[in-house]
Amino acid sequence: EEIATKLSKSLDIPEMQFLKDSREGYMFPDTYLIPKDATAGAIVKIFADNFQKKTSELQIVAAKTGLTFDEVVILASIVEREGLTDEDRPVIAGILLNRLKAGWPLQTDATLQYALGYQPSEKSWWKKNLFDEDKTVNSPYNTYLNAGLPPGPIANPGMSALKAVVYFQKTDYWYYLHDPTGQVHYAKNIEEHTANISKYLQ
């Protein structure tokens, strides 16, 4: 939706046409030179061709994660939103893979933000402050209620997030949280995680 809005303003591309033609998760984040007379379909093809080119090697080695490449893209889209640095992303990817393999719900705020959609009061697609009542929203993208991956990507992951999933870092961590400064704090068990919540979020 954010890309569609930009294209509409810059190139007069109808937002609904672009959204109809595009595929969330497979429009590689990059700098593009786009002809002024390009159609929505032509722009989608430019994005998709670049994605294919940039990820061709990763697609070959992605199987070692135990996921299909489409599943890698879904998980990478979550890591794109959840991990703020190149150092944190492989660790977070490893935690989420641990949870997937154990049948745990991912419980990621980013998927919940995606499920909640546009917030008129904040003029943003990503709700800033989430509350317990938000975690009850009826959506397949609500990973607090549903185990496993959501049905599709929630963003367009960059190379850092994609590599973080394919070359994830193995750790004993099962939990993480971001403090108000954005720093990530990891925990090996619920007791450590609860202590982190008390220390950094309350």
Secondary structure, 3 states (H helix, E strand, C coil): CHHHHHHHHHHCCCHHHHHHHCCCCCCCCCCCCCCCCCCHHHHHHHHHHHHHHHHHHHHHHHHHHCCCHHHHHHHHHHHHHHCCCCCHHHHHHHHHHHHHHHCCCCCCHHHHHHHHCCECCCCECCCCCCCHHHHHCCCCCCCCCCCCCCCCCCCCCCHHHHHHHHCCCCCCCCEEEECCCCCEEEECCHHHHHHHHHHHCC
